[in-house]
Amino acid sequence: MLWALTLIFAPLVSFGQLTDIDPDDQNLCVDIKTNLRLRDRHANTNNGVALLQDFLQEKGFLKSEPTGFFGQATLSAVKAF
């Protein structure tokens, strides 16, 4: 069974939450041009896995160093995000 993930990173704001979001803050999202899935490698995804891992690590969701391999640690970090 293949697991396909389509990831869109954007700030989420609910109606019950009052939050100021700086539109000039470039760290709110990452632009990944390919669909990523479990066992992908950054070389096969136009560096998408590495971009995703860097973003997740910067935000505190990926506790390990980015490897460029979309394994269970990356999947868990995506789910936590």
C-alpha positions in Angstrom: 0.0 0.0 0.0 1.4 3.4 -1.0 0.8 6.4 1.3 0.6 9.6 -0.7 0.7 12.9 1.1 -0.2 16.2 -0.3 1.2 18.9 2.0 0.2 22.5 2.1 1.8 24.5 4.8 -0.1 27.6 5.7 -0.9 29.3 9.0 -4.2 28.1 10.5 -6.4 30.6 12.4 -9.7 29.6 13.9 -12.5 32.1 14.6 -12.0 31.6 18.3 -8.3 32.4 18.2 -7.0 36.0 18.1 -3.6 35.9 16.5 -1.6 38.5 14.6 0.2 37.0 11.7 3.0 39.0 10.1 2.5 38.7 6.3 6.2 39.6 5.8 7.4 36.6 7.9 9.0 34.2 5.4 9.1 31.4 7.9 5.3 30.7 8.0 5.4 28.2 5.1 7.5 26.3 2.7 6.9 25.9 -1.0 7.3 22.3 -2.0 6.7 21.7 -5.7 6.2 17.9 -5.6 4.0 15.5 -3.8 5.9 13.7 -1.1 5.4 10.2 0.3 6.9 7.7 2.7 10.3 6.5 1.5 10.9 9.4 -0.9 14.5 10.9 -1.1 15.3 14.5 -1.6 17.2 13.7 -4.8 14.0 12.3 -6.4 11.8 15.1 -5.2 13.6 18.2 -6.4 15.0 18.6 -2.8 11.4 18.6 -1.5 12.2 16.1 1.4 15.1 18.2 2.6 13.0 21.4 2.5 10.2 19.7 4.4 12.6 18.3 7.0 14.4 21.7 7.5 11.0 23.4 8.0 9.8 20.8 10.4 13.1 20.9 12.4 13.0 24.7 12.5 9.4 24.6 13.9 10.4 22.0 16.5 8.4 19.1 15.1 11.4 17.1 13.7 13.8 16.3 16.6 16.5 14.6 14.5 18.8 16.1 11.9 17.4 16.3 8.4 18.6 13.3 6.3 16.8 13.8 3.0 14.9 10.5 3.5 11.2 10.6 4.2 11.0 7.9 6.8 8.9 7.3 9.9 10.4 10.2 11.9 9.5 12.7 9.1 6.0 11.2 8.8 5.5 11.5 12.6 6.7 15.1 12.4 4.2 15.9 9.6 1.4 14.4 11.6 2.4 16.4 14.7 2.5 19.6 12.6 
